[in-house]
Amino acid sequence: MKKLIAALMLCIPLVAKPAEITDPSSLATLGIGTTSFLVPAGATRFTCGLAALAASLTTCAAGIAGKSYYITDIVVGTTTATSGTYAIQTGTDANCATATAVVFPAAPAATSARFQAPIAANPVAVISFTTPIKLPAAGYLCVIGVATNTINININGYYY
């Protein structure tokens, strides 16, 4: 009996083989992009960056009619020996001057809420979101820093 059980264990795999995708275009029928499982079919990737950003709310990506930005990653660091703070915000026009709202950190926080960026001597902070942060349709993507410890920031994601 022991020999029979051992023989069966060798013949029957214990872990099922994962399904193979032979035609990646079939993923589009599920609403999944073929380049990444995080990006829906029909979405367009974007990257925006700002250097030496101070205490002025500045447009990183202009709003697009009928589309929403989805932030998937943030890469940020200060340009000084002291940690700088920053916030990502949205609004309905250039530099998010109208209908300004907090996106990161901790929406819906006050527009004065800030997140710390690491000092220039340290590695940059890389923040990746399992669930992307969605901005309102046609919303501008803006960033504000602090006057004394400017920051460099790159924001990645897609719009859809």
C-alpha positions in Angstrom: 0.0 0.0 0.0 2.9 2.4 0.8 4.4 1.8 -2.6 1.0 2.5 -4.3 0.7 5.9 -2.4 4.3 6.8 -3.3 3.7 6.0 -6.9 0.5 8.1 -7.0 2.3 11.0 -5.4 4.9 11.0 -8.2 2.2 10.9 -10.9 -0.2 13.6 -9.5 1.2 17.1 -9.2 0.7 18.7 -5.8 0.5 22.2 -7.2 -1.5 23.1 -10.3 0.5 24.7 -13.1 -0.5 28.3 -13.6 -2.6 29.1 -16.7 -0.5 30.3 -19.6 -1.6 33.3 -21.7 -0.9 32.5 -25.3 -2.7 35.5 -26.7 -2.1 38.6 -24.6 -4.7 40.6 -26.7 -7.4 38.5 -25.0 -6.8 40.4 -21.8 -8.4 43.5 -23.3 -11.8 41.7 -23.1 -11.3 41.6 -19.3 -10.4 45.3 -19.2 -6.7 44.5 -18.5 -3.9 46.2 -20.4 -1.3 43.9 -22.0 1.7 45.7 -20.6 0.7 45.7 -17.0 -2.0 44.3 -14.8 -2.2 47.7 -13.0 -3.1 49.7 -16.1 -6.5 49.3 -17.7 -6.8 48.7 -21.5 -6.9 52.0 -23.3 -5.1 53.9 -20.5 -2.0 56.1 -21.3 1.0 56.1 -19.0 2.4 59.4 -17.8 5.4 60.7 -15.9 5.8 64.2 -14.6 8.6 65.8 -12.7 9.5 69.0 -10.9 13.0 70.0 -9.7 13.9 72.4 -6.9 10.3 72.9 -6.0 9.7 75.4 -3.3 6.6 76.7 -1.5 4.6 77.5 -4.6 1.8 75.2 -5.8 3.0 74.1 -9.3 1.4 72.2 -12.1 3.1 68.8 -12.8 0.5 67.6 -15.3 -2.4 69.6 -16.9 -5.9 68.3 -16.7 -7.3 66.4 -19.6 -11.0 66.7 -20.5 -12.9 63.5 -19.7 -9.8 61.7 -18.2 -8.7 61.1 -14.6 -5.0 60.8 -13.5 -4.2 57.7 -11.5 -1.0 58.0 -9.4 0.9 54.7 -9.1 4.3 55.8 -7.8 6.1 58.8 -6.3 9.8 59.3 -6.2 10.9 62.2 -4.1 13.9 63.7 -2.2 15.1 67.1 -1.0 17.9 69.1 -2.5 19.2 70.1 1.0 20.7 68.6 4.1 17.4 69.1 6.0 14.2 67.2 5.2 11.7 69.1 3.1 7.9 68.6 3.1 5.6 68.3 0.1 2.0 67.7 -0.8 0.3 66.5 -4.0 -2.9 68.4 -4.7 -5.5 68.8 -7.5 -7.5 71.7 -8.9 -9.4 72.8 -11.9 -6.9 75.1 -13.5 -3.1 75.9 -13.9 -1.2 75.6 -10.6 -4.4 74.2 -9.0 -5.5 77.8 -8.1 -9.2 76.9 -8.2 -11.0 74.1 -6.3 -7.8 73.0 -4.7 -8.0 69.6 -2.8 -5.4 67.4 -1.2 -4.5 64.2 -3.0 -1.5 63.0 -0.9 -0.9 62.7 2.0 -4.2 61.6 3.6 -6.9 63.0 1.5 -9.3 64.6 2.5 -6.9 66.5 4.7 -6.4 70.3 4.9 -4.4 71.7 2.0 -1.7 72.5 4.6 -1.0 68.8 5.2 2.5 67.7 4.2 4.6 64.6 3.8 8.4 64.4 4.6 10.9 63.9 1.8 14.3 62.4 2.7 17.4 64.6 2.9 19.8 64.9 -0.1 22.4 62.7 1.5 19.9 59.8 1.7 18.3 57.7 -1.0 15.2 59.1 -2.5 11.8 57.9 -1.2 10.0 55.6 -3.6 6.3 55.2 -2.7 4.3 52.7 -4.8 0.5 52.3 -4.3 -1.2 49.0 -4.5 -4.3 50.9 -5.4 -3.6 53.9 -7.5 -4.7 57.3 -6.2 -7.4 58.7 -8.6 -7.8 62.4 -9.3 -11.1 63.9 -10.4 -11.8 64.0 -14.1 -10.0 66.8 -15.9 -8.2 67.6 -12.7 -4.7 69.2 -12.8 -1.9 67.4 -10.9 0.0 69.8 -8.7 2.8 69.7 -6.1 3.8 72.1 -3.4 7.0 72.0 -1.3 8.5 74.3 1.3 10.6 77.4 0.7 13.7 76.5 2.7 14.2 72.8 1.7 13.3 72.4 -1.9 12.4 69.0 -3.3 12.8 67.0 -6.6 9.8 64.8 -7.4 8.7 62.4 -10.1 5.1 61.2 -10.2 4.2 58.1 -12.4 0.9 56.6 -13.3 -1.7 56.6 -16.1 -4.7 58.6 -17.2 -7.9 57.0 -18.3 
